[in-house]
Amino acid sequence: MKSELAEVANDMVDTNKKYLIWNNKGGVGKTFLTYNLAVEYAIAHSDEDVVVIDACPQSNVSEIILGGNGVGEENLNNLRDRNTTIAGYIKERFSNSPLARLGNESSYFVKAHSVNPKMPNNLYLLPGDVDLDICSRLIAHIGSSPVKEAWKKSRSLLIDLIASFEADKTISERPKTFFIDCNLSFASYTELGVVASNRVIIPCTADAASIRGIKNLVKLIYGVSIDSTEQDEMFLDFNKEAKQSKIEFPKLHLFVQNRSRTNESDAAKAFKSHAEEIKRITSELLKTHPHLFTDESIDDRVKHVKDGNTLAAIINHEGCPLSNLQHKSYTIYGMATQANKAQIDALEADVNGVVSCI
């Protein structure tokens, strides 16, 4: 009986939403979108705990949350020195307990407000780490063990962290919502995010490379070819392993078209055609593979968020919520940078439009 109870405690809470924010393409604004959605969601839902998981070696979302340029980097380095990062946990597991939890998983999460008072009081962070690239080899090594279910356990490291955080009553017993910021590559640490999530938000831009990234994502995770082309076996490795391990795949929730603005007429035409192609892909997937999507009633699965432009630079530097920006001049590296009210209002309206669907 005791072992059965322990097994139940090891499971994640199904009712808690866990968003993977990923596209198999760089430069689509994944990190800035993750930051804005998580922080504004936390502000709007003070009765929940909101957790950002930085599963990207660049650790940009961690630096913003921890204080912005300079300060955020220093605070992140202090956490790295103490191994209080996602990579620190993976390395500790590899060295001491590859196939079972350490027992201190929830200690790897940082309350953002305690480091950066500009952050909402209900926001937590599992910090990123440049050593995640090294961890790819460690995860693969754990997964290659002859022990039963070694692959599944190696890809469940993030589940172990999340489930322990959810179960820690010293933190809170409130609902929790997670946002996982991923690197563009489908590395093994990205697989951790896929396995731990139950919903996917796909950031994209209106260009051909971003469309290829969407198609790759659908193929890599679900084993579905949007173009009905012959499947490359290498693309299906993760999907096959996950199915054999009886892992439940996350559901597609939203496509968020970032940087939705252009001025030149030729560029505008290309932009429009690519934007229409993204909408077509989404509609086609909904028609042919409805089981891949969340079952919530959403009028339009493709949302638009304007380019942050100057505001992104200010937020990166200040480490503050978008909704706290003011119509004034900010100093960035000794240079005056103006935050325009019209820009703030427009970006905030777009972000809140996405937050309302989360």
Secondary structure, 3 states (H helix, E strand, C coil): CHHHHHHHHCCCCCCCCEEEECCCCCCCCHHHHHHHHHHHHHHHCCCCEEEEEEECCCCHHHHHHCCCCCHHHHHHHHHHHCCCCHHHHHHHHHHHCCCCCCCCHHHHCEEHHHHCCCCCCCEEEECCCCCHHHHHHHHHHHHCCCCCCHHHHHCCHHHHHHHHHHHCCCCCCCCEEEEEEECCCCCHHHHHHHHHCCEEEEEECCCHHHHHHHHHHHHHHHCCCCCCCCCCHHHHHHHHHHHHCCCCCCEEEEEEEECCCCCCHHHHHHHHHHHHHHHHHHHHHHHHCHHHECCCCCCCCEEEECCCCHHHHHHHHHCCCHHHCCCCEEEECCEEEECCHHHHHHHHHHHHHHHCCC
